[in-house]
Amino acid sequence: MMKKIIAIILLLLLVCSFAFACKTDDEHVSVRFGSTYVLSESFDGLGVEWGTYEDTNKMVKGSWSRVLSAVDHLNPSLVRCMTNLDWFVTDFSTNDSEDDYSDDTWNYNFNNKQMTNASDILDYCQAHGIKVAFGVWNVIGNADPDLDIYGMIPNASADPRWAKMCADLMEYLVKVKGYTCIQWFVNTNEPNVIGKVGTSKNAYNTAEKWMQGVKNVRSALDAVGLKDVSIIGGDTTTILASQIYLPQAADELSDILDNYGVHLYVNNNQIEDGSYEKSVRKLYADVKKHDGDLGKTKQMHIWEAGLLTGKNSTTDCNELIMTYGYGLRMADYTVQSINAGINGIVYWDLDDAMHFMYNENSTNAKEWGMFSTLATAEIGKQEYRPWYYSSVLLTNLLRPGNTVYGCRNLPKGVRSLATVSADRTKGGVVVVNNSAKVITQEMMLDEELKTEGKLYVYLYNEKTLKLDENGFVAPNYVIDGNLNDRIKLTIPKNTVLVVSTERI
């Protein structure tokens, strides 16, 4: 009893200190989560782009263990891992015919640094039960028409050799190496923006070419016994462009696709005014009109999630990823996405050292990561960035198989959801207060939980984020209680609050 009294006193002191620090009026909210508003009966979880590194020699010496430690704490449920075919395809010989590729030959080199790194990533995913979407960035020669020695650009992924190469790569990874963690194949990155490359003879990639490529790859995968590997439907970028590809794909490839995947990068104002959620909800509804199984046996995932505000188009870096505001808005992005029907999200991305602006000889890394292991990076950029910590809170709370509950009629700038594990022993609540007001939220969960009666409370903002002695997130405080109790918590302005039945 004494412990409970002390916990209540500490909570009241903490609430009072937050209220005193903020000179705006509190806004009181009462939320009841339950079976009347279920967003997902079996959530697929959150994850991160953890792609094959272009050159691991550019990493800080001995940093791989640090990468693994970061992923340990992030605890992703999903990983998107992309590679390039021209890292593995060798000894290519063409018959010089533009119409007949049947005589073309090539070999593979699967004993190089890129495959070693890809295997390191997949080893980790296999050991930790992480579902992987593995794919190939684009057809060989896409970045430079002078290197289009295979002549693939005009036909894009509809080129029959593309299907053969992709199936050979997947056969090696799944059947030879045994990576059953690979659940999906990504049939080119963002096919809607490949566009014309170089001279005018190189045609635009089109929805028709991409869909023919999907059919070709599906047949090639089936031929090597990989019927259980699905294909991501789209992997297209931006909402408007996705609406061109996804409904058409849902209409014509519904017998092939079980995951309608998109990349969504949005501006801060779209997050803050909630218009992002409305746009995603519309996209989801447009696809569902063409495939009624969406939301039942099929799902829509975001396979690259990020913010456009702060992007430097010249360097392809985001100059705001060092700020706490980036993490706040990405958490808001996450909740809005789930509210709109998205059943899995992969954040772009993990480590700056994975990708460079032009090619592996470039020293200009794409700075979008949660940290950097690039040897030439400034010290501050090598550290964990604030949005790594906000992501850790969400990836550990929103676990695969969980039921996710939503709520309505929240104040402007406030989003919230609750989640419970399938066995009803774990769960929690996330509240994003992306407003200039202090929010006092009274909440409870109708679904009965079997928990020990302790709640770990985390507050993410520049002043309140708490880290342990190892530099990872720690709870701001622990209270006695249960999600089935009526709990009253105060959330400062511009803050992510996470309440969990387990320590994250």
C-alpha positions in Angstrom: 0.0 0.0 0.0 2.8 2.4 0.9 4.5 1.8 -2.5 1.2 2.6 -4.2 0.8 5.8 -2.2 4.4 6.9 -3.0 3.8 6.1 -6.7 0.7 8.3 -6.8 2.5 11.1 -5.0 5.4 11.0 -7.5 2.9 10.9 -10.4 1.0 14.0 -9.1 4.3 15.8 -8.6 5.4 15.0 -12.1 2.0 16.1 -13.5 2.2 19.3 -11.6 5.7 20.0 -12.7 4.7 19.6 -16.4 1.6 21.8 -15.9 3.7 24.5 -14.2 6.3 24.5 -17.0 3.7 25.1 -19.7 1.7 28.3 -19.7 -1.0 27.1 -22.0 -4.4 25.8 -20.7 -4.8 22.1 -20.2 -7.2 20.2 -22.5 -8.9 17.2 -20.9 -9.7 14.1 -22.9 -11.5 10.9 -21.9 -10.7 7.9 -24.1 -12.1 4.3 -23.8 -10.4 1.8 -26.0 -12.2 -1.4 -26.9 -13.9 -3.7 -29.3 -16.1 -1.0 -30.8 -13.2 0.5 -32.7 -10.6 -2.1 -33.8 -8.0 -0.9 -36.3 -6.3 -4.3 -36.7 -7.0 -7.7 -35.4 -3.5 -8.9 -36.2 -1.0 -6.2 -36.7 2.1 -7.0 -38.8 4.3 -4.6 -36.8 6.9 -1.9 -37.5 10.3 -2.1 -38.9 13.2 -0.4 -40.7 14.9 -0.3 -44.1 18.1 -2.3 -43.4 19.5 -2.7 -46.9 22.7 -4.3 -48.2 25.5 -1.9 -47.6 27.2 -0.7 -50.8 30.6 -0.9 -49.2 31.1 -2.1 -45.6 34.7 -0.9 -45.8 33.5 2.6 -45.4 32.0 1.8 -42.0 33.7 2.6 -38.7 36.0 -0.3 -37.9 34.3 -2.7 -35.6 31.0 -1.0 -35.9 28.9 -4.0 -37.0 28.4 -5.0 -33.3 27.0 -1.5 -32.7 24.6 -1.9 -35.6 23.4 -5.2 -34.2 23.0 -3.6 -30.7 20.9 -0.8 -32.2 18.7 -3.3 -34.0 18.4 -5.4 -30.8 16.8 -2.5 -29.0 14.8 -1.4 -32.0 13.3 -4.9 -32.1 11.8 -4.6 -35.6 9.1 -6.9 -36.8 9.7 -6.1 -40.5 12.8 -5.4 -42.5 13.1 -4.2 -46.1 16.4 -5.3 -47.5 17.3 -4.3 -51.1 20.3 -5.1 -53.3 21.6 -4.6 -56.8 21.8 -7.4 -59.5 24.9 -5.9 -61.0 26.8 -6.8 -57.8 26.2 -10.5 -58.5 25.7 -10.9 -62.2 29.0 -11.6 -64.1 30.3 -12.8 -67.5 27.3 -11.5 -69.3 27.1 -12.5 -73.0 24.4 -11.2 -75.4 23.4 -12.6 -78.8 23.0 -9.0 -80.0 19.4 -9.6 -80.8 16.9 -7.0 -79.5 14.0 -9.4 -79.9 15.4 -12.7 -78.7 17.2 -13.1 -75.4 17.1 -16.9 -75.3 20.8 -17.2 -76.1 22.0 -14.7 -73.5 24.1 -16.2 -70.8 25.6 -15.0 -67.5 27.1 -16.3 -64.3 26.8 -15.2 -60.6 29.4 -14.2 -58.0 27.8 -14.8 -54.6 31.1 -14.7 -52.8 31.6 -11.0 -52.6 31.3 -8.3 -49.9 27.7 -7.4 -50.8 26.5 -10.9 -50.5 28.4 -11.4 -47.2 26.7 -8.3 -45.8 23.3 -9.3 -47.1 23.8 -12.7 -45.4 24.8 -11.0 -42.2 21.5 -9.0 -42.2 19.4 -12.1 -43.2 21.1 -14.2 -40.5 20.0 -11.8 -37.9 16.4 -11.6 -39.3 16.2 -15.4 -39.5 17.4 -15.8 -35.9 15.0 -13.1 -34.6 11.9 -14.1 -36.5 11.8 -10.9 -38.5 9.8 -10.9 -41.7 11.8 -9.6 -44.7 10.9 -8.0 -48.0 13.9 -8.7 -50.1 14.3 -7.1 -53.6 16.4 -5.5 -56.3 16.6 -1.8 -56.7 16.2 -1.6 -60.5 17.2 -3.2 -63.8 20.9 -3.2 -64.6 22.1 0.0 -66.2 19.2 2.1 -64.9 21.5 4.7 -63.3 23.6 5.3 -66.5 22.4 4.4 -70.0 26.1 4.0 -71.0 26.2 1.0 -68.7 23.1 -0.5 -70.2 25.2 -3.4 -71.7 22.3 -5.8 -71.1 19.8 -3.6 -73.0 17.3 -3.9 -70.2 16.3 -0.2 -69.9 13.7 -0.1 -72.7 11.7 -3.0 -71.3 12.4 -2.3 -67.6 11.3 -5.2 -65.3 9.3 -6.7 -68.2 12.6 -7.9 -69.6 12.4 -11.8 -69.4 16.1 -11.9 -68.2 15.1 -9.8 -65.2 12.7 -12.5 -64.0 15.3 -15.2 -64.5 18.0 -13.3 -62.6 15.6 -12.4 -59.7 14.4 -16.0 -59.4 18.0 -17.3 -59.4 18.9 -14.8 -56.7 15.9 -15.8 -54.6 16.5 -19.5 -55.1 20.0 -19.1 -53.8 18.9 -17.1 -50.7 15.8 -19.1 -49.8 16.6 -22.7 -50.9 20.4 -22.8 -50.7 21.1 -20.4 -47.8 17.8 -21.3 -46.1 16.5 -17.8 -45.4 12.8 -18.6 -44.8 12.5 -15.2 -43.2 12.1 -13.7 -46.7 8.3 -13.4 -47.1 8.1 -11.0 -50.0 10.1 -10.1 -53.2 10.3 -6.5 -54.2 10.0 -6.3 -58.0 12.0 -3.0 -58.5 12.1 0.1 -56.3 9.6 2.8 -57.0 8.8 1.7 -60.6 6.6 4.7 -61.1 9.6 7.1 -61.0 12.2 5.2 -63.0 11.2 7.4 -66.0 13.4 8.1 -68.9 17.1 7.5 -68.3 19.6 9.2 -70.5 18.7 9.4 -74.2 15.2 9.5 -75.6 15.5 5.9 -76.9 15.0 4.7 -73.3 11.3 4.5 -72.7 9.5 5.3 -69.5 8.7 2.5 -67.2 5.0 2.1 -67.2 2.4 0.3 -65.1 1.9 -2.2 -67.9 5.6 -3.0 -68.0 5.8 -3.3 -64.2 2.8 -5.6 -64.1 4.2 -7.8 -66.9 7.4 -8.0 -64.8 5.4 -9.1 -61.8 3.7 -11.9 -63.9 7.1 -12.9 -65.3 8.8 -13.0 -61.8 5.8 -14.9 -60.3 6.2 -17.6 -63.0 10.0 -17.7 -62.5 9.7 -18.1 -58.7 7.1 -20.8 -59.1 9.4 -22.6 -61.5 12.1 -22.9 -58.9 9.7 -23.9 -56.1 9.3 -20.6 -54.4 5.5 -20.4 -54.4 5.5 -19.2 -50.7 7.4 -16.1 -51.6 4.9 -13.3 -52.3 5.5 -10.2 -54.4 5.1 -6.7 -53.1 2.3 -5.0 -55.1 3.7 -1.7 -56.2 6.5 -0.4 -54.0 5.6 2.9 -55.6 6.2 6.3 -54.1 4.0 9.3 -53.2 0.3 9.0 -52.7 -0.8 10.4 -56.1 1.5 8.2 -58.2 0.6 5.2 -56.1 -3.1 5.8 -57.0 -2.1 5.2 -60.6 -0.4 1.9 -60.0 -2.1 0.3 -57.0 -5.7 0.3 -58.1 -4.7 -1.0 -61.5 -2.5 -3.6 -59.9 -5.4 -4.6 -57.6 -7.6 -4.9 -60.6 -5.3 -6.9 -62.8 -3.0 -8.8 -60.4 -5.3 -9.6 -57.5 -4.6 -13.3 -58.0 -0.9 -12.7 -57.6 -0.6 -9.9 -54.9 -1.3 -10.2 -51.2 0.5 -7.0 -50.1 -0.1 -3.6 -51.6 3.1 -1.7 -50.7 3.8 2.0 -51.0 6.4 4.5 -50.1 5.0 7.6 -48.5 7.1 10.7 -47.8 5.1 13.7 -46.6 5.5 17.3 -45.5 5.3 18.4 -41.9 2.1 20.4 -42.5 0.3 17.3 -43.8 1.2 15.5 -40.5 0.3 18.4 -38.3 -3.1 19.2 -39.8 -4.1 15.5 -40.2 -4.6 15.6 -43.9 -2.0 12.9 -44.3 -4.4 10.4 -42.7 -7.2 11.4 -44.9 -5.0 10.9 -48.0 -3.9 7.4 -47.0 -7.5 6.5 -46.1 -8.6 7.5 -49.6 -5.7 5.5 -51.2 -6.7 2.5 -49.1 -10.4 2.8 -50.1 -9.4 3.2 -53.8 -7.5 -0.1 -53.7 -10.2 -1.9 -51.7 -12.7 -1.0 -54.4 -10.6 -3.2 -56.8 -9.7 -5.9 -54.4 -12.2 -6.6 -51.6 -9.8 -8.9 -49.8 -7.8 -5.9 -48.7 -8.0 -5.8 -44.9 -9.0 -9.5 -44.8 -6.5 -11.9 -46.3 -4.4 -9.0 -47.9 -2.8 -6.0 -46.3 -1.3 -2.6 -47.2 2.1 -1.8 -45.9 4.3 1.3 -46.1 7.7 0.0 -47.1 9.5 3.3 -46.9 8.2 5.9 -44.4 9.7 9.3 -44.0 9.3 13.1 -44.1 10.0 15.4 -47.0 10.3 18.6 -45.0 14.0 19.2 -44.6 15.0 17.2 -47.6 18.0 18.5 -49.6 17.3 17.3 -53.2 20.9 17.9 -54.2 22.4 15.6 -51.6 19.4 13.4 -51.0 19.7 14.0 -47.2 17.2 15.2 -44.7 18.6 18.1 -42.6 16.0 17.7 -39.8 16.7 14.1 -38.8 18.9 15.3 -35.9 15.9 17.1 -34.3 13.3 15.9 -31.8 10.6 17.3 -34.1 11.4 14.6 -36.7 10.7 11.9 -34.2 7.5 13.5 -33.0 6.2 13.8 -36.5 7.2 10.2 -37.4 5.3 8.9 -34.4 2.3 11.0 -35.5 2.8 9.6 -39.1 2.7 6.1 -37.6 -0.5 6.6 -35.7 -2.2 8.3 -38.6 -1.1 5.5 -41.0 -2.5 2.8 -38.7 -5.7 4.8 -38.3 -6.1 4.9 -42.1 -5.8 1.1 -42.5 -2.0 0.5 -42.9 -1.1 -2.8 -41.2 2.7 -2.5 -41.3 5.3 0.3 -41.6 9.0 0.3 -42.4 11.0 3.4 -41.5 13.5 4.9 -43.9 16.1 4.2 -42.7 18.6 2.6 -40.3 22.2 3.6 -41.0 23.6 6.4 -43.2 26.5 4.1 -44.2 24.2 1.9 -46.3 23.6 4.2 -49.2 25.4 6.9 -51.2 24.1 9.6 -53.4 25.4 8.3 -56.7 27.5 5.1 -56.4 29.8 3.2 -54.0 32.7 5.5 -54.9 30.9 8.6 -53.7 31.7 10.0 -50.2 28.3 11.6 -50.0 26.1 9.4 -47.9 22.3 9.7 -47.9 21.7 11.0 -44.4 18.3 9.7 -43.5 19.3 7.2 -40.9 18.7 6.7 -37.2 22.5 6.9 -36.8 25.7 6.6 -38.9 28.5 4.1 -38.9 30.2 5.9 -41.8 33.9 6.4 -40.9 33.9 9.9 -42.4 30.7 11.1 -40.6 30.9 13.9 -38.1 30.9 12.5 -34.5 27.4 13.9 -33.8 26.0 12.2 -36.8 27.4 8.8 -35.7 25.3 9.0 -32.5 21.8 7.7 -32.1 19.5 10.4 -33.3 16.3 11.4 -31.4 14.0 9.7 -33.8 15.8 6.4 -33.1 14.4 6.6 -29.5 10.9 7.5 -30.5 11.0 4.6 -33.0 12.2 2.2 -30.4 9.2 3.0 -28.2 6.8 2.3 -31.1 8.4 -0.8 -32.5 8.5 -2.4 -29.1 4.9 -1.5 -28.3 3.2 -2.4 -31.6 4.2 -6.0 -31.9 3.1 -8.5 -34.6 -0.1 -10.3 -33.9 -1.4 -7.5 -31.7 -4.9 -6.2 -31.7 -4.8 -2.4 -32.2 -7.6 -0.1 -31.0 -8.4 3.4 -32.2 -10.3 6.3 -30.7 -12.3 9.2 -32.1 -13.0 12.9 -31.3 -9.6 13.8 -30.0 -8.4 17.5 -29.9 -6.7 19.0 -32.9 -3.1 17.7 -33.1 -3.6 14.7 -30.8 -3.6 11.1 -32.0 -3.9 8.0 -29.8 -4.2 4.2 -30.1 -4.0 1.2 -27.8 -2.6 -2.3 -28.4 -2.9 -5.7 -26.8 -1.0 -8.9 -27.5 -2.8 -11.9 -28.8 -2.6 -13.7 -25.4 -3.8 -10.6 -23.6 -0.8 -10.5 -21.3 0.9 -7.4 -22.7 -0.2 -4.1 -24.1 0.0 -0.3 -24.0 -1.1 3.0 -25.2 0.6 5.7 -27.4 -0.5 9.3 -27.4 1.0 11.8 -29.8 0.4 15.4 -28.7 1.5 17.3 -31.7 0.0 20.5 -30.4 0.9 23.6 -28.3 -1.3 22.6 -25.5 -0.8 20.4 -22.5 -3.2 17.4 -22.8 -4.6 15.6 -19.8 -5.9 12.2 -21.1 -8.0 9.9 -19.0 -8.0 6.5 -20.6 -8.9 2.9 -20.0 -9.1 -0.4 -22.0 -12.3 -2.4 -22.1 -10.6 -5.6 -23.2 -9.5 -7.5 -20.0 -5.8 -8.0 -19.6 -3.8 -10.6 -17.6 -0.9 -8.4 -16.4 1.0 -7.9 -13.2 -0.4 -4.4 -12.6 2.6 -2.2 -13.3 2.8 0.4 -16.1 6.0 1.9 -17.5 5.5 5.5 -18.7 7.8 7.1 -21.4 7.8 10.7 -22.4 9.6 11.7 -25.6 10.5 15.3 -26.1 13.7 17.3 -25.9 13.4 17.9 -22.2 11.9 14.6 -20.9 13.5 11.8 -22.9 15.2 9.6 -20.4 18.1 7.2 -21.2 19.8 4.6 -19.2 23.5 4.2 -18.4 24.0 2.4 -21.8 22.3 5.2 -23.8 19.0 3.5 -24.5 15.5 4.5 -23.5 14.4 4.2 -19.9 10.9 4.9 -18.4 10.3 8.3 -16.9 8.4 6.6 -14.1 6.6 3.4 -13.2 3.1 3.3 -11.6 1.0 0.6 -10.1 -2.1 0.0 -12.2 -3.5 -1.7 -15.2 -4.7 -0.6 -18.6 -8.2 -1.7 -17.5 -8.1 0.9 -14.7 -9.1 4.5 -15.4 -5.7 6.1 -15.7 -5.2 9.9 -15.9 -1.9 11.2 -17.5 -0.7 14.6 -18.5 1.1 14.9 -21.8 3.2 18.0 -22.4 3.0 19.9 -25.7 4.9 18.4 -28.7 5.4 15.1 -26.9 5.0 11.4 -27.6 3.7 9.4 -24.5 4.0 5.6 -24.4 2.5 3.5 -21.6 3.5 -0.1 -21.6 2.8 -3.1 -19.4 6.5 -4.1 -20.0 9.7 -2.2 -19.8 10.9 -1.3 -23.3 
